Amino acid sequence: MKKRKFLVGTILVSMLCVIGFSACGKNKEEEKVSTNSSKKSEDAVAVYFTKENLFYQSALEEYQRKNGVELNLHVFETEEELAKQYAAEGMTASGADIVLCGKNSSLNIEKLALEDTCLDLTSYLEQDKQYREENYCRAVLDAGKLNEKQYILPITYDLGFVVMRKEVDDLCENILTSQSTCYDFYKNLLACQEILYNSEEIRLGLCFPSNSTEELLLYVYYISGLDLTDGSEVVADAEKVQAICDFIQSGQKEFQDKLDEMKNAGQKSALLTGYQLLYGNPAAIVRQQEYAYEALFETTIDYFMVPSELSGEFHATVRDFGFISTKSNHKEQAYQVLRYLMDYDFYKLGIVYEEGVPVNQNNFESQFQELCGMTKVTIGNKSKQVSTMSEELKKKLKEQIEQVHSASFPCPDEEQIFVESMTDYVNGVASFESCFQQMCNRLSIYLKE
């Protein structure tokens, strides 16, 4: 199961087509990719990554120029091909020194650490005079640890949040709040949806397309920080799993009933959402939405981070990360490369929308200040002046980024089992009990493999 960034609604999709940061630099499709490293020195550090993550290429090329060193850059078409190659090489010194992963990684990070595939980087960090733990998001760093040892270095992470028009928030009597549990937050979303569907603001309602079950299940799975296993046995909480599924089931039914009603009344025009469930870098996307709503609709927005299981705390999913092979013959050099990437400011590549929140909090602060102060946007072939980010949003974003208290890596196999098992319940095909039991049984078999 691939981790996918998706949008519930139509506004953001259309906006992305016509609006871009004037600060954006390189187009990553225009960057050259060198997949043939056979001419490079065998003594050079070998780095594996994919074409889906070309920003690594630019950063690594800059590293070579700055430090006068040579790297063997191996660029794969997909994460699956990278994982297959890495598995085929096994634990040999002739393969990758560094493996860089992104949002579609199919590698099971926990198993790699348990099987002594990833180098323990704890002593390297302790001896690194340039490293200061307080400069990084602690919760995200901790996700890369096993038994208090750092095996993975996170680079960016994603968060779940809702962006809405101020008018919609007022219409819903401001019932959404991040100071709740994620399950109460879902209930409030459904309450907002009902209010919108029973008002003249129907065209500003929340969309739950009937074909989005899998995407929505994945979305709430990520932001809830739901534990399905502890790595050795199934620990899934039935009540919390059902709360997630009921949220999606109820939302889709409400949407489909209202859509059918509109069709029967002869209304054919598409719904225009007043708010959307989103996932990624909230600082970048919220700012984008703010100036887009101002430029296109002359209105303002608000946003809410979706809380985790604990009120007022937020769960992150590690997006981009890297590790070093225990069989590497260039461990110290590889560590220096990986640390460079951890501190690299990818904003200057002009791809801030496409990447997650930097784990380096200084990089985040730098990006955030530039985003807040931006006043010129491009809409089609025209430029337009907009206001700087509102002080209210600036304060809210800063405070909530500091409240990220838990994080996890994507686990493709567990995600696939969760989604496939619970889809039938959400779609009304089977009972919750049977779907939940099927999920637990499949997870148990998976953990024994």
Secondary structure as a PSIPRED ss2 file (coil, helix, strand):
# PSIPRED VFORMAT (PSIPRED V4.0)

   1 M C   1.000  0.000  0.000
   2 K C   1.000  0.000  0.000
   3 K C   1.000  0.000  0.000
   4 R C   1.000  0.000  0.000
   5 K C   1.000  0.000  0.000
   6 F C   1.000  0.000  0.000
   7 L C   1.000  0.000  0.000
   8 V E   0.000  0.000  1.000
   9 G C   1.000  0.000  0.000
  10 T C   1.000  0.000  0.000
  11 I H   0.000  1.000  0.000
  12 L H   0.000  1.000  0.000
  13 V H   0.000  1.000  0.000
  14 S H   0.000  1.000  0.000
  15 M H   0.000  1.000  0.000
  16 L H   0.000  1.000  0.000
  17 C H   0.000  1.000  0.000
  18 V H   0.000  1.000  0.000
  19 I E   0.000  0.000  1.000
  20 G E   0.000  0.000  1.000
  21 F E   0.000  0.000  1.000
  22 S C   1.000  0.000  0.000
  23 A C   1.000  0.000  0.000
  24 C C   1.000  0.000  0.000
  25 G C   1.000  0.000  0.000
  26 K C   1.000  0.000  0.000
  27 N C   1.000  0.000  0.000
  28 K H   0.000  1.000  0.000
  29 E H   0.000  1.000  0.000
  30 E H   0.000  1.000  0.000
  31 E C   1.000  0.000  0.000
  32 K C   1.000  0.000  0.000
  33 V C   1.000  0.000  0.000
  34 S C   1.000  0.000  0.000
  35 T C   1.000  0.000  0.000
  36 N C   1.000  0.000  0.000
  37 S C   1.000  0.000  0.000
  38 S C   1.000  0.000  0.000
  39 K C   1.000  0.000  0.000
  40 K C   1.000  0.000  0.000
  41 S C   1.000  0.000  0.000
  42 E C   1.000  0.000  0.000
  43 D C   1.000  0.000  0.000
  44 A C   1.000  0.000  0.000
  45 V E   0.000  0.000  1.000
  46 A E   0.000  0.000  1.000
  47 V E   0.000  0.000  1.000
  48 Y E   0.000  0.000  1.000
  49 F E   0.000  0.000  1.000
  50 T E   0.000  0.000  1.000
  51 K H   0.000  1.000  0.000
  52 E H   0.000  1.000  0.000
  53 N H   0.000  1.000  0.000
  54 L C   1.000  0.000  0.000
  55 F H   0.000  1.000  0.000
  56 Y H   0.000  1.000  0.000
  57 Q H   0.000  1.000  0.000
  58 S H   0.000  1.000  0.000
  59 A H   0.000  1.000  0.000
  60 L H   0.000  1.000  0.000
  61 E H   0.000  1.000  0.000
  62 E H   0.000  1.000  0.000
  63 Y H   0.000  1.000  0.000
  64 Q H   0.000  1.000  0.000
  65 R H   0.000  1.000  0.000
  66 K H   0.000  1.000  0.000
  67 N H   0.000  1.000  0.000
  68 G C   1.000  0.000  0.000
  69 V C   1.000  0.000  0.000
  70 E C   1.000  0.000  0.000
  71 L E   0.000  0.000  1.000
  72 N E   0.000  0.000  1.000
  73 L E   0.000  0.000  1.000
  74 H E   0.000  0.000  1.000
  75 V E   0.000  0.000  1.000
  76 F E   0.000  0.000  1.000
  77 E C   1.000  0.000  0.000
  78 T C   1.000  0.000  0.000
  79 E H   0.000  1.000  0.000
  80 E H   0.000  1.000  0.000
  81 E H   0.000  1.000  0.000
  82 L H   0.000  1.000  0.000
  83 A H   0.000  1.000  0.000
  84 K H   0.000  1.000  0.000
  85 Q H   0.000  1.000  0.000
  86 Y H   0.000  1.000  0.000
  87 A H   0.000  1.000  0.000
  88 A H   0.000  1.000  0.000
  89 E H   0.000  1.000  0.000
  90 G C   1.000  0.000  0.000
  91 M C   1.000  0.000  0.000
  92 T C   1.000  0.000  0.000
  93 A C   1.000  0.000  0.000
  94 S C   1.000  0.000  0.000
  95 G C   1.000  0.000  0.000
  96 A C   1.000  0.000  0.000
  97 D C   1.000  0.000  0.000
  98 I E   0.000  0.000  1.000
  99 V E   0.000  0.000  1.000
 100 L E   0.000  0.000  1.000
 101 C E   0.000  0.000  1.000
 102 G C   1.000  0.000  0.000
 103 K C   1.000  0.000  0.000
 104 N C   1.000  0.000  0.000
 105 S C   1.000  0.000  0.000
 106 S C   1.000  0.000  0.000
 107 L C   1.000  0.000  0.000
 108 N C   1.000  0.000  0.000
 109 I H   0.000  1.000  0.000
 110 E H   0.000  1.000  0.000
 111 K H   0.000  1.000  0.000
 112 L H   0.000  1.000  0.000
 113 A H   0.000  1.000  0.000
 114 L H   0.000  1.000  0.000
 115 E C   1.000  0.000  0.000
 116 D C   1.000  0.000  0.000
 117 T C   1.000  0.000  0.000
 118 C E   0.000  0.000  1.000
 119 L C   1.000  0.000  0.000
 120 D C   1.000  0.000  0.000
 121 L C   1.000  0.000  0.000
 122 T H   0.000  1.000  0.000
 123 S H   0.000  1.000  0.000
 124 Y H   0.000  1.000  0.000
 125 L H   0.000  1.000  0.000
 126 E H   0.000  1.000  0.000
 127 Q H   0.000  1.000  0.000
 128 D C   1.000  0.000  0.000
 129 K C   1.000  0.000  0.000
 130 Q C   1.000  0.000  0.000
 131 Y C   1.000  0.000  0.000
 132 R C   1.000  0.000  0.000
 133 E H   0.000  1.000  0.000
 134 E H   0.000  1.000  0.000
 135 N H   0.000  1.000  0.000
 136 Y E   0.000  0.000  1.000
 137 C C   1.000  0.000  0.000
 138 R H   0.000  1.000  0.000
 139 A H   0.000  1.000  0.000
 140 V H   0.000  1.000  0.000
 141 L H   0.000  1.000  0.000
 142 D H   0.000  1.000  0.000
 143 A H   0.000  1.000  0.000
 144 G C   1.000  0.000  0.000
 145 K E   0.000  0.000  1.000
 146 L E   0.000  0.000  1.000
 147 N C   1.000  0.000  0.000
 148 E C   1.000  0.000  0.000
 149 K E   0.000  0.000  1.000
 150 Q E   0.000  0.000  1.000
 151 Y C   1.000  0.000  0.000
 152 I C   1.000  0.000  0.000
 153 L E   0.000  0.000  1.000
 154 P E   0.000  0.000  1.000
 155 I E   0.000  0.000  1.000
 156 T E   0.000  0.000  1.000
 157 Y E   0.000  0.000  1.000
 158 D E   0.000  0.000  1.000
 159 L E   0.000  0.000  1.000
 160 G E   0.000  0.000  1.000
 161 F E   0.000  0.000  1.000
 162 V E   0.000  0.000  1.000
 163 V E   0.000  0.000  1.000
 164 M E   0.000  0.000  1.000
 165 R E   0.000  0.000  1.000
 166 K H   0.000  1.000  0.000
 167 E H   0.000  1.000  0.000
 168 V H   0.000  1.000  0.000
 169 D H   0.000  1.000  0.000
 170 D H   0.000  1.000  0.000
 171 L H   0.000  1.000  0.000
 172 C C   1.000  0.000  0.000
 173 E C   1.000  0.000  0.000
 174 N C   1.000  0.000  0.000
 175 I C   1.000  0.000  0.000
 176 L C   1.000  0.000  0.000
 177 T C   1.000  0.000  0.000
 178 S C   1.000  0.000  0.000
 179 Q C   1.000  0.000  0.000
 180 S C   1.000  0.000  0.000
 181 T C   1.000  0.000  0.000
 182 C H   0.000  1.000  0.000
 183 Y H   0.000  1.000  0.000
 184 D H   0.000  1.000  0.000
 185 F H   0.000  1.000  0.000
 186 Y H   0.000  1.000  0.000
 187 K H   0.000  1.000  0.000
 188 N H   0.000  1.000  0.000
 189 L H   0.000  1.000  0.000
 190 L H   0.000  1.000  0.000
 191 A H   0.000  1.000  0.000
 192 C H   0.000  1.000  0.000
 193 Q H   0.000  1.000  0.000
 194 E H   0.000  1.000  0.000
 195 I H   0.000  1.000  0.000
 196 L H   0.000  1.000  0.000
 197 Y H   0.000  1.000  0.000
 198 N C   1.000  0.000  0.000
 199 S C   1.000  0.000  0.000
 200 E C   1.000  0.000  0.000
 201 E C   1.000  0.000  0.000
 202 I H   0.000  1.000  0.000
 203 R H   0.000  1.000  0.000
 204 L H   0.000  1.000  0.000
 205 G C   1.000  0.000  0.000
 206 L C   1.000  0.000  0.000
 207 C C   1.000  0.000  0.000
 208 F C   1.000  0.000  0.000
 209 P C   1.000  0.000  0.000
 210 S C   1.000  0.000  0.000
 211 N C   1.000  0.000  0.000
 212 S C   1.000  0.000  0.000
 213 T H   0.000  1.000  0.000
 214 E H   0.000  1.000  0.000
 215 E H   0.000  1.000  0.000
 216 L H   0.000  1.000  0.000
 217 L H   0.000  1.000  0.000
 218 L H   0.000  1.000  0.000
 219 Y H   0.000  1.000  0.000
 220 V H   0.000  1.000  0.000
 221 Y H   0.000  1.000  0.000
 222 Y H   0.000  1.000  0.000
 223 I H   0.000  1.000  0.000
 224 S H   0.000  1.000  0.000
 225 G C   1.000  0.000  0.000
 226 L C   1.000  0.000  0.000
 227 D C   1.000  0.000  0.000
 228 L C   1.000  0.000  0.000
 229 T E   0.000  0.000  1.000
 230 D C   1.000  0.000  0.000
 231 G C   1.000  0.000  0.000
 232 S C   1.000  0.000  0.000
 233 E C   1.000  0.000  0.000
 234 V E   0.000  0.000  1.000
 235 V C   1.000  0.000  0.000
 236 A C   1.000  0.000  0.000
 237 D C   1.000  0.000  0.000
 238 A H   0.000  1.000  0.000
 239 E H   0.000  1.000  0.000
 240 K H   0.000  1.000  0.000
 241 V H   0.000  1.000  0.000
 242 Q H   0.000  1.000  0.000
 243 A H   0.000  1.000  0.000
 244 I H   0.000  1.000  0.000
 245 C H   0.000  1.000  0.000
 246 D H   0.000  1.000  0.000
 247 F H   0.000  1.000  0.000
 248 I H   0.000  1.000  0.000
 249 Q H   0.000  1.000  0.000
 250 S H   0.000  1.000  0.000
 251 G H   0.000  1.000  0.000
 252 Q H   0.000  1.000  0.000
 253 K H   0.000  1.000  0.000
 254 E H   0.000  1.000  0.000
 255 F H   0.000  1.000  0.000
 256 Q H   0.000  1.000  0.000
 257 D H   0.000  1.000  0.000
 258 K H   0.000  1.000  0.000
 259 L H   0.000  1.000  0.000
 260 D H   0.000  1.000  0.000
 261 E H   0.000  1.000  0.000
 262 M H   0.000  1.000  0.000
 263 K H   0.000  1.000  0.000
 264 N H   0.000  1.000  0.000
 265 A C   1.000  0.000  0.000
 266 G C   1.000  0.000  0.000
 267 Q C   1.000  0.000  0.000
 268 K C   1.000  0.000  0.000
 269 S C   1.000  0.000  0.000
 270 A C   1.000  0.000  0.000
 271 L C   1.000  0.000  0.000
 272 L C   1.000  0.000  0.000
 273 T C   1.000  0.000  0.000
 274 G C   1.000  0.000  0.000
 275 Y E   0.000  0.000  1.000
 276 Q E   0.000  0.000  1.000
 277 L E   0.000  0.000  1.000
 278 L E   0.000  0.000  1.000
 279 Y E   0.000  0.000  1.000
 280 G E   0.000  0.000  1.000
 281 N C   1.000  0.000  0.000
 282 P H   0.000  1.000  0.000
 283 A H   0.000  1.000  0.000
 284 A H   0.000  1.000  0.000
 285 I H   0.000  1.000  0.000
 286 V H   0.000  1.000  0.000
 287 R H   0.000  1.000  0.000
 288 Q H   0.000  1.000  0.000
 289 Q H   0.000  1.000  0.000
 290 E H   0.000  1.000  0.000
 291 Y H   0.000  1.000  0.000
 292 A H   0.000  1.000  0.000
 293 Y H   0.000  1.000  0.000
 294 E H   0.000  1.000  0.000
 295 A H   0.000  1.000  0.000
 296 L H   0.000  1.000  0.000
 297 F H   0.000  1.000  0.000
 298 E C   1.000  0.000  0.000
 299 T C   1.000  0.000  0.000
 300 T C   1.000  0.000  0.000
 301 I E   0.000  0.000  1.000
 302 D E   0.000  0.000  1.000
 303 Y E   0.000  0.000  1.000
 304 F E   0.000  0.000  1.000
 305 M E   0.000  0.000  1.000
 306 V C   1.000  0.000  0.000
 307 P C   1.000  0.000  0.000
 308 S C   1.000  0.000  0.000
 309 E C   1.000  0.000  0.000
 310 L C   1.000  0.000  0.000
 311 S C   1.000  0.000  0.000
 312 G C   1.000  0.000  0.000
 313 E C   1.000  0.000  0.000
 314 F E   0.000  0.000  1.000
 315 H E   0.000  0.000  1.000
 316 A E   0.000  0.000  1.000
 317 T E   0.000  0.000  1.000
 318 V E   0.000  0.000  1.000
 319 R E   0.000  0.000  1.000
 320 D E   0.000  0.000  1.000
 321 F E   0.000  0.000  1.000
 322 G E   0.000  0.000  1.000
 323 F E   0.000  0.000  1.000
 324 I E   0.000  0.000  1.000
 325 S E   0.000  0.000  1.000
 326 T C   1.000  0.000  0.000
 327 K C   1.000  0.000  0.000
 328 S C   1.000  0.000  0.000
 329 N C   1.000  0.000  0.000
 330 H C   1.000  0.000  0.000
 331 K H   0.000  1.000  0.000
 332 E H   0.000  1.000  0.000
 333 Q H   0.000  1.000  0.000
 334 A H   0.000  1.000  0.000
 335 Y H   0.000  1.000  0.000
 336 Q H   0.000  1.000  0.000
 337 V H   0.000  1.000  0.000
 338 L H   0.000  1.000  0.000
 339 R H   0.000  1.000  0.000
 340 Y H   0.000  1.000  0.000
 341 L H   0.000  1.000  0.000
 342 M H   0.000  1.000  0.000
 343 D H   0.000  1.000  0.000
 344 Y C   1.000  0.000  0.000
 345 D C   1.000  0.000  0.000
 346 F H   0.000  1.000  0.000
 347 Y H   0.000  1.000  0.000
 348 K H   0.000  1.000  0.000
 349 L H   0.000  1.000  0.000
 350 G C   1.000  0.000  0.000
 351 I C   1.000  0.000  0.000
 352 V H   0.000  1.000  0.000
 353 Y H   0.000  1.000  0.000
 354 E H   0.000  1.000  0.000
 355 E C   1.000  0.000  0.000
 356 G C   1.000  0.000  0.000
 357 V E   0.000  0.000  1.000
 358 P E   0.000  0.000  1.000
 359 V C   1.000  0.000  0.000
 360 N E   0.000  0.000  1.000
 361 Q H   0.000  1.000  0.000
 362 N H   0.000  1.000  0.000
 363 N H   0.000  1.000  0.000
 364 F H   0.000  1.000  0.000
 365 E H   0.000  1.000  0.000
 366 S H   0.000  1.000  0.000
 367 Q H   0.000  1.000  0.000
 368 F H   0.000  1.000  0.000
 369 Q H   0.000  1.000  0.000
 370 E H   0.000  1.000  0.000
 371 L H   0.000  1.000  0.000
 372 C H   0.000  1.000  0.000
 373 G H   0.000  1.000  0.000
 374 M C   1.000  0.000  0.000
 375 T C   1.000  0.000  0.000
 376 K E   0.000  0.000  1.000
 377 V E   0.000  0.000  1.000
 378 T E   0.000  0.000  1.000
 379 I E   0.000  0.000  1.000
 380 G C   1.000  0.000  0.000
 381 N C   1.000  0.000  0.000
 382 K E   0.000  0.000  1.000
 383 S E   0.000  0.000  1.000
 384 K E   0.000  0.000  1.000
 385 Q E   0.000  0.000  1.000
 386 V C   1.000  0.000  0.000
 387 S C   1.000  0.000  0.000
 388 T C   1.000  0.000  0.000
 389 M C   1.000  0.000  0.000
 390 S C   1.000  0.000  0.000
 391 E H   0.000  1.000  0.000
 392 E H   0.000  1.000  0.000
 393 L H   0.000  1.000  0.000
 394 K H   0.000  1.000  0.000
 395 K H   0.000  1.000  0.000
 396 K H   0.000  1.000  0.000
 397 L H   0.000  1.000  0.000
 398 K H   0.000  1.000  0.000
 399 E H   0.000  1.000  0.000
 400 Q H   0.000  1.000  0.000
 401 I H   0.000  1.000  0.000
 402 E C   1.000  0.000  0.000
 403 Q C   1.000  0.000  0.000
 404 V E   0.000  0.000  1.000
 405 H E   0.000  0.000  1.000
 406 S E   0.000  0.000  1.000
 407 A E   0.000  0.000  1.000
 408 S E   0.000  0.000  1.000
 409 F C   1.000  0.000  0.000
 410 P C   1.000  0.000  0.000
 411 C C   1.000  0.000  0.000
 412 P H   0.000  1.000  0.000
 413 D H   0.000  1.000  0.000
 414 E H   0.000  1.000  0.000
 415 E H   0.000  1.000  0.000
 416 Q H   0.000  1.000  0.000
 417 I H   0.000  1.000  0.000
 418 F H   0.000  1.000  0.000
 419 V H   0.000  1.000  0.000
 420 E H   0.000  1.000  0.000
 421 S H   0.000  1.000  0.000
 422 M H   0.000  1.000  0.000
 423 T H   0.000  1.000  0.000
 424 D H   0.000  1.000  0.000
 425 Y H   0.000  1.000  0.000
 426 V H   0.000  1.000  0.000
 427 N C   1.000  0.000  0.000
 428 G C   1.000  0.000  0.000
 429 V C   1.000  0.000  0.000
 430 A C   1.000  0.000  0.000
 431 S C   1.000  0.000  0.000
 432 F H   0.000  1.000  0.000
 433 E H   0.000  1.000  0.000
 434 S H   0.000  1.000  0.000
 435 C H   0.000  1.000  0.000
 436 F H   0.000  1.000  0.000
 437 Q H   0.000  1.000  0.000
 438 Q H   0.000  1.000  0.000
 439 M H   0.000  1.000  0.000
 440 C H   0.000  1.000  0.000
 441 N H   0.000  1.000  0.000
 442 R H   0.000  1.000  0.000
 443 L H   0.000  1.000  0.000
 444 S H   0.000  1.000  0.000
 445 I H   0.000  1.000  0.000
 446 Y H   0.000  1.000  0.000
 447 L H   0.000  1.000  0.000
 448 K H   0.000  1.000  0.000
 449 E C   1.000  0.000  0.000
